[in-house]
């Protein structure tokens, strides 16, 4: 078939050879020091590509004919789960803007990685340095709030400004050509989701889902009644730190296709839409995941065929879905369906803490 002619298609035609068998692909994953550790995940990525390729042959969809799109779709599906999974807690805690702060510090982490690669030739993935810097920034936000008694928005503003300033300084030095390709980190790029970056995302996804699954009740209690949680013996500060660290991991993972500038939207917009049509925290969480997945899949499809920036298209689709959710919520309210009205601050019996 004829490949697309835009920027995405050009990269695909040059950089994405036909899908190899799993053993060959493992050898071609890029020669990173992480390859031995990530080898099992590379194998799973190859199986995923084979599945997507077969689906593409069966449906005739052009976007499923390229390996980079297989990885981008998988990354998008993971983002559609983990972003609203964490974002639901953040929105109900009125911490919606923390994603923006951590995204800017993750950008500084990317700049650090590029700087180290350019100056010391370490060959480290910029996404790994972004994970480290974003997690440290998340902890710093909590420490500033605890030590200085400042409001969270103050500590977030300080960390955001510091992180973005550090990133811009390192880029301005242009050591080793830091400015080259920086747009992919600012705006995201489907065609640059490498096997290594996709594997790192899958590791982050597993950590986030497992942590929320193990600490869900405690996080829920802290979210809705921090004072009562502290009185009951729950280490509130520790769970606050867990939440901001998980947020940092989500931000770095989603940055691959959303970019620094738009990554925070996936933490907030699907959750905001879900709260308009949900009656409990659990229902809100599940609906937000469905809305996020819908936005991601439609956004990737539209951006591929329209040859537009994926992050921007995904956010626009998510906002359109939010508008529809608001309209549905208003219609329910006008009809007097009180039982169906969203309870933004309530916890159902099944949401209690064990």
C-alpha positions as CSV (number, residue, x, y, z in Angstrom):
1,X,0.0,0.0,0.0
2,X,1.1,3.6,-0.5
3,X,2.3,5.2,2.7
4,X,1.1,8.6,3.9
5,X,3.0,11.5,2.5
6,X,3.2,13.8,5.5
7,X,5.8,14.1,8.3
8,X,4.5,11.0,10.0
9,X,4.5,9.0,6.9
10,X,8.0,10.2,6.0
11,X,9.4,9.0,9.3
12,X,7.6,5.7,9.0
13,X,8.9,5.0,5.5
14,X,12.5,5.8,6.5
15,X,12.8,4.6,10.1
16,X,10.3,1.8,10.5
17,X,11.3,-1.3,8.6
18,X,8.9,-4.2,8.1
19,X,8.1,-6.0,11.4
20,X,10.8,-8.7,12.1
21,X,10.4,-11.9,14.1
22,X,10.8,-11.4,17.9
23,X,14.4,-12.7,18.1
24,X,15.6,-10.3,15.3
25,X,13.6,-7.4,16.8
26,X,15.3,-7.9,20.1
27,X,18.7,-7.4,18.5
28,X,17.4,-4.4,16.6
29,X,15.9,-2.6,19.6
30,X,18.6,0.1,19.6
31,X,21.6,-1.3,21.5
32,X,20.6,0.4,24.8
33,X,22.1,-0.7,28.1
34,X,18.5,-1.4,29.2
35,X,18.0,-4.0,26.5
36,X,18.8,-7.0,28.6
37,X,16.3,-5.8,31.3
38,X,13.6,-4.9,28.8
39,X,14.0,-7.9,26.6
40,X,10.8,-9.7,27.8
41,X,8.9,-6.5,27.2
42,X,10.4,-6.2,23.7
43,X,9.1,-9.7,23.0
44,X,5.6,-8.7,24.2
45,X,5.8,-5.6,21.9
46,X,6.6,-7.8,19.0
47,X,3.6,-10.0,19.7
48,X,1.4,-6.8,19.9
49,X,2.8,-5.7,16.6
50,X,2.0,-9.0,15.0
51,X,-1.6,-8.8,16.4
52,X,-2.0,-5.2,15.1
53,X,-0.5,-6.1,11.7
54,X,-3.0,-9.0,11.4
55,X,-5.8,-6.7,12.4
56,X,-4.6,-4.2,9.8
57,X,-4.6,-6.8,7.1
58,X,-8.1,-7.9,8.0
59,X,-9.6,-4.4,8.2
60,X,-7.4,-2.6,5.6
61,X,-6.7,0.3,8.0
62,X,-3.6,2.1,6.8
63,X,-2.4,3.2,10.2
64,X,-2.0,-0.4,11.3
65,X,0.5,-1.2,8.6
66,X,3.4,0.5,10.5
67,X,5.3,-0.6,13.6
68,X,5.5,2.9,15.0
69,X,1.7,3.2,15.0
70,X,1.4,-0.2,16.8
71,X,3.6,1.2,19.6
72,X,1.8,4.6,19.6
73,X,-1.6,2.9,19.9
74,X,-0.4,0.7,22.8
75,X,1.1,3.7,24.6
76,X,-2.2,5.6,24.0
77,X,-4.2,2.8,25.4
78,X,-2.0,2.7,28.6
79,X,-2.3,6.5,28.9
80,X,-6.1,6.2,28.6
81,X,-6.1,4.0,31.7
82,X,-3.4,5.5,34.0
83,X,-4.1,9.2,33.4
84,X,-7.7,9.2,34.6
85,X,-6.8,6.6,37.2
86,X,-4.6,9.2,38.9
87,X,-6.5,12.2,37.6
88,X,-9.7,11.2,39.4
89,X,-8.0,11.5,42.7
90,X,-6.3,14.7,41.8
91,X,-9.5,16.4,40.5
92,X,-11.4,15.5,43.7
93,X,-8.4,16.8,45.8
94,X,-8.4,20.1,43.8
95,X,-4.9,19.4,42.5
96,X,-5.6,19.5,38.8
97,X,-2.7,21.8,38.0
98,X,0.0,19.6,39.6
99,X,0.2,17.7,36.3
100,X,1.2,20.9,34.5
101,X,3.9,21.6,37.1
102,X,5.3,18.1,36.9
103,X,5.2,18.2,33.1
104,X,7.4,21.2,33.0
105,X,9.9,19.6,35.4
106,X,9.8,16.4,33.3
107,X,10.9,18.7,30.4
108,X,13.9,19.7,32.5
109,X,14.6,15.9,33.0
110,X,14.5,15.4,29.2
111,X,17.0,18.3,28.9
112,X,19.2,16.8,31.5
113,X,19.2,13.5,29.6
114,X,20.0,15.2,26.3
115,X,22.7,17.2,28.0
116,X,24.4,14.1,29.6
117,X,24.2,12.3,26.2
118,X,25.7,15.3,24.4
119,X,28.5,16.0,26.8
120,X,29.3,12.7,28.4
121,X,27.9,10.3,25.7
122,X,26.2,8.2,28.3
123,X,23.5,7.0,25.9
124,X,20.8,7.2,28.7
125,X,17.2,7.6,27.6
126,X,15.9,11.1,28.2
127,X,12.6,9.6,29.4
128,X,14.4,7.8,32.2
129,X,16.0,11.1,33.4
130,X,12.6,12.7,33.0
131,X,11.2,10.0,35.4
132,X,13.9,10.7,38.0
133,X,13.6,14.5,37.8
134,X,9.7,14.5,37.8
135,X,9.6,12.2,40.8
136,X,12.1,14.4,42.7
137,X,10.0,17.4,41.8
138,X,6.9,15.8,43.0
139,X,8.5,15.1,46.4
140,X,9.8,18.6,46.5
141,X,6.3,20.0,46.0
142,X,5.1,18.1,49.1
143,X,8.2,19.0,51.1
144,X,7.8,22.7,50.4
145,X,4.1,22.6,51.4
146,X,4.9,20.7,54.6
147,X,8.0,22.7,55.7
148,X,6.8,26.2,54.8
149,X,3.1,25.8,55.4
150,X,2.6,27.2,51.9
151,X,-0.4,26.3,49.9
152,X,0.0,23.6,47.3
153,X,-0.4,26.0,44.4
154,X,2.6,28.1,45.7
155,X,4.9,25.1,45.9
156,X,3.7,23.9,42.4
157,X,4.4,27.3,41.0
158,X,7.9,27.4,42.4
159,X,8.7,23.9,41.2
160,X,7.2,24.5,37.7
161,X,9.2,27.7,37.3
162,X,12.4,26.1,38.5
163,X,12.0,23.0,36.3
164,X,11.2,24.9,33.1
165,X,14.0,27.4,33.8
166,X,16.5,24.6,34.1
167,X,15.3,23.0,30.9
168,X,15.5,26.2,28.9
169,X,19.0,26.9,30.2
170,X,20.3,23.5,29.3
171,X,18.8,23.7,25.9
172,X,20.2,27.2,25.3
173,X,23.7,25.9,26.0
174,X,23.1,23.7,22.9
175,X,25.8,21.3,24.0
176,X,25.8,18.4,21.7
177,X,22.8,19.9,19.8
178,X,20.2,19.8,22.5
179,X,17.8,21.9,20.5
180,X,17.6,19.3,17.8
181,X,14.3,17.4,18.0
182,X,13.2,19.2,21.1
183,X,9.7,19.7,19.6
184,X,8.9,16.0,19.9
185,X,9.1,16.5,23.7
186,X,7.2,19.7,23.7
187,X,4.3,18.6,21.5
188,X,4.6,14.8,21.3
189,X,5.1,12.7,18.2
190,X,3.6,9.4,17.2
191,X,6.5,8.5,15.0
192,X,9.2,8.8,17.7
193,X,7.7,6.2,20.1
194,X,10.6,3.8,20.1
195,X,10.5,0.2,21.4
196,X,12.6,1.3,24.4
197,X,10.3,4.2,25.2
198,X,7.2,2.0,24.8
199,X,8.8,-0.7,27.1
200,X,9.5,2.0,29.7
201,X,5.9,3.2,29.5
202,X,4.7,-0.4,30.1
203,X,6.8,-0.6,33.2
204,X,5.4,2.7,34.5
205,X,1.9,1.5,33.7
206,X,2.4,-1.7,35.7
207,X,3.8,0.3,38.7
208,X,0.9,2.8,38.7
209,X,-1.9,0.3,38.3
210,X,-0.4,-2.0,41.0
211,X,0.2,0.8,43.4
212,X,-3.3,2.2,43.1
213,X,-4.8,-1.3,43.4
214,X,-2.9,-1.9,46.7
215,X,-3.5,1.6,48.2
216,X,-6.9,2.5,46.7
217,X,-8.8,2.6,49.9
218,X,-6.3,4.6,51.8
219,X,-5.9,7.1,48.9
220,X,-9.7,7.4,48.7
221,X,-9.9,8.1,52.5
222,X,-7.2,10.7,52.3
223,X,-8.8,12.3,49.2
224,X,-12.2,12.9,50.8
225,X,-11.4,13.4,54.5
226,X,-7.7,14.0,55.2
227,X,-8.3,15.0,58.8
228,X,-10.3,11.9,59.6
229,X,-7.8,9.7,57.8
230,X,-5.0,11.2,60.0
231,X,-7.0,10.6,63.1
232,X,-7.7,7.0,62.1
233,X,-3.9,6.4,61.9
234,X,-3.3,6.6,58.2
235,X,0.1,8.3,57.4
236,X,-1.5,11.1,55.3
237,X,1.8,12.7,54.3
238,X,3.2,9.4,53.1
239,X,0.1,8.8,50.9
240,X,0.2,12.4,49.6
241,X,3.8,11.7,48.5
242,X,2.7,8.4,46.8
243,X,0.0,10.3,44.9
244,X,2.3,13.0,43.6
245,X,5.0,10.4,42.6
246,X,2.4,8.4,40.7
247,X,1.4,11.6,39.0
248,X,5.0,12.2,38.0
249,X,5.1,8.7,36.4
250,X,1.9,9.3,34.5
251,X,3.1,12.7,33.2
252,X,6.4,11.2,31.9
253,X,4.6,8.3,30.3
254,X,2.0,10.4,28.6
255,X,4.6,12.9,27.4
256,X,5.7,10.6,24.6
257,X,2.6,11.3,22.5
258,X,1.0,14.2,24.4
259,X,4.0,16.4,24.8
260,X,5.0,18.6,27.8
261,X,2.5,21.4,26.9
262,X,-0.6,19.2,26.7
263,X,0.1,16.2,28.9
264,X,-1.8,17.6,31.9
265,X,-5.1,17.7,29.9
266,X,-5.4,13.9,30.1
267,X,-5.3,14.0,33.8
268,X,-8.2,16.5,34.0
269,X,-10.5,16.6,31.0
270,X,-11.7,13.0,30.9
271,X,-12.3,13.1,34.7
272,X,-14.1,16.4,34.4
273,X,-16.4,14.9,31.8
274,X,-17.0,11.7,33.8
275,X,-18.1,13.7,36.9
276,X,-20.9,15.2,34.9
277,X,-22.6,11.9,34.3
278,X,-21.4,9.7,37.3
279,X,-23.0,9.1,40.7
280,X,-20.1,7.9,42.7
281,X,-16.3,8.0,42.8
282,X,-15.9,4.4,41.4
283,X,-18.3,5.1,38.6
284,X,-16.6,8.4,37.8
285,X,-13.2,6.6,37.7
286,X,-14.5,3.9,35.3
287,X,-16.3,6.4,33.0
288,X,-13.3,8.7,32.9
289,X,-11.2,5.7,31.6
290,X,-13.7,5.0,28.9
291,X,-13.8,8.7,27.9
292,X,-10.0,8.9,27.9
293,X,-9.6,5.8,25.7
294,X,-12.2,7.1,23.3
295,X,-10.3,10.4,23.1
296,X,-6.9,8.7,22.6
297,X,-8.0,6.3,19.9
298,X,-10.0,8.8,17.9
299,X,-7.3,11.4,18.4
300,X,-4.6,9.1,17.1
301,X,-6.7,8.1,14.1
302,X,-7.6,11.7,13.2
303,X,-4.0,12.9,13.7
304,X,-2.6,10.1,11.5
305,X,-5.0,10.6,8.5
306,X,-5.0,14.4,9.0
307,X,-1.2,14.5,9.4
308,X,-1.6,16.7,12.5
309,X,0.1,16.8,15.9
310,X,-1.4,13.9,17.9
311,X,-1.3,15.6,21.3
312,X,-3.4,18.5,20.2
313,X,-5.9,16.4,18.3
314,X,-6.3,14.1,21.3
315,X,-7.0,17.0,23.6
316,X,-9.5,18.6,21.2
317,X,-11.4,15.3,21.0
318,X,-11.3,15.0,24.8
319,X,-12.7,18.5,25.2
320,X,-15.4,17.8,22.6
321,X,-16.4,14.7,24.7
322,X,-16.4,16.8,27.8
323,X,-18.8,19.2,26.2
324,X,-21.1,16.3,25.3
325,X,-20.9,15.0,28.9
326,X,-21.8,18.5,30.3
327,X,-24.8,18.6,27.9
328,X,-25.9,15.2,29.0
329,X,-25.6,16.2,32.7
330,X,-27.6,19.3,32.1
331,X,-30.3,17.4,30.4
332,X,-30.6,15.0,33.3
333,X,-30.7,17.9,35.7
334,X,-33.5,19.6,33.6
335,X,-35.5,16.3,33.6
336,X,-35.2,16.2,37.4
337,X,-33.3,12.9,37.5
338,X,-31.8,13.6,40.9
339,X,-30.7,10.0,41.3
340,X,-28.5,10.4,38.2
341,X,-26.9,13.7,39.3
342,X,-23.2,13.4,39.8
343,X,-22.0,13.3,43.4
344,X,-18.6,15.0,43.1
345,X,-17.8,14.7,46.8
346,X,-19.6,11.6,47.9
347,X,-18.4,8.2,48.7
348,X,-20.7,5.2,48.2
349,X,-20.8,2.3,50.6
350,X,-18.6,0.3,48.2
351,X,-16.0,3.1,48.2
352,X,-15.4,2.9,51.9
353,X,-12.1,2.2,53.6
354,X,-11.5,-1.3,54.8
